Structure formats: structure tokens, C-alpha cells
């Protein structure tokens, strides 16, 4: 049951505030590249997610990727290109991530493409989740950045309804940004919420869907 003063249903018509989440096809324009390419954003702010887009590679084949952090530590992974020779290299910059220049390299056989991006402190309020698809009965890691320091922020969870709008689920807890305006917490998902689409708000409950600071994520079995 909703707490006093909390709207059970939200109107879906509101315009968005600052929010995270992925474009449905963030690298669509890179998929059909005529030559090998690595397209990275110039900057990624703390508390946001971004896509580094690879294109023009051999379709349906592995590609080795490597990032060199500002402290010199290397992070490596192997991606699989799609049928058009593209791949999405996803980045989430949680609070506490190193700021500075990240050097990028993607290698497929003798083909090598390089790029870089710069991680910067948040210039405005952001909310981000470590994973935008989480398993039922698991935890959700949430980051805030660019908010007033030492001011508790209630985290309010809503469930998207198939017929439109959303319904209140729970206030999952509070987050209090530190002196840098950042906070990182791990919350247990409320018992029995089940698979589906959800929206997490940072701040008091809203009367209109889309107001304020929020992010969408999905729960799977």
C-alpha cells in the first residue's frame, strides 16, 4: 500500500528530466560503416552511461577490446560483432570512477582501431544503475552524482503498467551524497516485485511520470 501523500499511479505524459538508460540502438549508425571504425563520446560524466560504437568489422566474429585507464591499469574484454560487423562497448561510470583520459583499442585479427574519451565530474544531477537488467530477488546498485552534499535523497520505485502509466512499489531507502555530491548504494529489490519494467526516482514521489531525476531498468526471472 502506498504511503500517505504518494500517488499510486503516475501519468505517462510528462517530459523527461535528467535520466539514464540506453537508447534502443545506440550504435545503429555505426553498424553499416564502410571501414573499421571506433566511435566514442568525447566526454562521459560521472553518474552516466555511454556507448562506444564499433563498426566496419568482420560480422559475427570476436573482437578484442582494451581500455587503458588514467592510472595506467588496462581493462580487457572480448565482444562479438553482429551480422553487420558492429558491436556496442558499454560503459557505466559509477561514483568513485577515475576521472581523466581513457585510451581505447579494438582489435580483430590484423585490424586495429583506436579512440579515447575523458571522464569528468558531473556538471548536473545524474542517476545511473550498474546494470539496467537485473535478476529477480537480487540487488540493484545505484549511483548519484551532481547533487547537493549531505542531503538525504529518498529512492522511490515504480512499476511500469502494460496499459500505460506506472504504479508505486516502495521507497527502497535513502542515499546521501558525500562532499563531492556523489553517492553509491546497493539496494535489495523489494520481495515479490516480479519481472517487468521499473522506474527508480531520486527524490520525493512525483505526481507526473517523467518529472525529476529517474532511471529505468528491467527485472528478469
N, C-alpha and C positions, 0 to 999 in steps of 0.2 A: 504494500500500500504506500502511496506517495505521502511524504511528509507534508505538514501544513504549509500552504503557500507555493507548492510545487505543482506546475501544470502536468497532468497525466499525459496529455497529448500535445505535440508540437505541430504547428502549421509548417508545411514543407516549402512555403513560398518565399522565405527570407533570402536575401542576398548574402553571400558568404563573407565571413571575416577572414582573419589570418587562419590558415589551416594547412595541414599536411596531406599525406596520401598521394597515391600515384595517379598520373594520367593513365587512361585505359591503354594507351600505346605510346609511351613516352619517346620511343625511338623509331616511330613509323617512317619519318622522312629519311632516316639513315639506312633502312633495310635494303633499298634498291640502289645503293651507291655504286657508281661505275668503277671505282677503285678503292683499295683498302683505306679506311678512314677511322679515326677515333675522335669523337666529338664530345668535349667535356665543358661544363659550365665554367665561366671564369672564376666565380666565387661560390662557395657554399657556406651559409651561415650556420653557426651552432644552433641546434634545435630544429634542423630541417633535413629533408631527404632529397636526393637528386639522382639523376641517371646519367651515367657515362655511356654513350652510344657507339657501338662498333658496327661497321658496315663494309661491304665490298669484299668479304672474305669467302672462303670455301663453305658452301652450305652444309648444314647438318654434320659439322665436324668440330672437334675440340679446339679451343683457343686458350692459350696460357696468358694470364694477366698478372701484372705485378705493379704494386704501388710502393713508392719509397716515401715514407713519412718525413716530416720536418726534422725529426730526431735521427734520421738515417735508417730506422727499422724498416725492413721490407715485409709487405703483406702480399701473399701469393694466392691465386685461385685458378681453377680451370672452368671455363664456361663452354656451353655448347651453342654453336650458331644455329639459327633457324633455317628454313628452306630458302630464304633469300640471301643468306650469308651475313645476317646481322645478329647482334647479341646486345643485351642490356646488362651493364655492370652497375648494380645498385649500391648507393652509398647513403648511410644514415649517420648524421653527425650528432651524437648524443652529447649532453652536457659533460664536460671533462675532456672532450676530444682535443687533440693538439691543434692549435692554430698555426697557420703558415702554409707553405707551398708543398703540395703532394705531386710527385713526378709519376706519370703513368706510362705503362708499356703493355702492349698486347702483341703476342707472337703466335703465328700459325705457320709452322714449317719455316721457310726462309723469309716469310713476310713479317715485317715488324712495323707497327705504328705506335706513335708516342703522343703524349699530351700532358697537361697538368691542370690543376685547379688550386685555388687558395681558400683555405678555411679561415673564416673571420668570426669575431664575436657577433652576437645577434644585434641588429640595428633596430629591431622592433619585436613585439611579442611573438613567440613561436611555441607550438606544441608538436611533439613528434613521438612516435612509438618505435621501439626497436624492431618489432615485427608487425606488419599490418595484416597478417593471417596467423592466428594463434589457435591452439588446440583447446577444446572444451576442458574445463576443470584445471586449467594451467594458470600461469601468471602473465601479467601484462606489464612490460617495462615502459615507463612514460618519462619523457624529458620535457622540461620547460626552460625557456631562455628569453632574455629581454624583458623580464618582469620586475616590478619593484621588489627590492630586497626585504627579507624578513617579514613578508606579509603572507599569511596563510591563504592558500587558494583551494577551495573545495573542488573535487573532481567528481563530476556528475555524469552518470552513464544512462544513455537512452538506447532503445532498440528500434531499428527501422521497421515499419509495418509494411506488409506486402500491398496494402490498399492505399499507401501513402501516409506521410507524417511519421511520427515516432512516439514511443511511449516511455515514460520514466521507468528505470530499472532500480537504480540505487545511487546513493552517494558513496563512492568506493573509498574515500579518505581525503585527506588534505595534503598539499605539497607546499613547502615553504622555501622560496628561492633564497640562496645564500647572498653573500656580499656582491657577487658578480651578476646577480639576477637569474641564476640558473638553479635548477633542481632536478634530481633524478630519483625516481622511486619505482619499486616493483609492487604491484597490487595483485592479490588473488582475485580472480574473476568470481563474482557472486555465484553461490551454489545454484544449480538448476537453470541457468540462463539459456543454455542450449545453443546449437549452431544458428548462425544468421549474421546479419549486418548490424553494426553498432556504431554509435557516435559518442565520443567522450568529450565533454565540455570542461574547460578550466575556468572556474568562476561560478557565481550563483546560477541556479537554474534559470533557463530562458523561457520566455513566453512565445518565442517565434524561432522556428528552425533556421539555422544559419547565422544567427547573431553571435557575436563574441568570438572566443578562441576555442577551436574544436578540431578534432581529427576523427576520421572514420577508420574502422578496422573490421575484420571478419573473424568469426569463431567457427571452427570446423570440428567435426566429430573426432 
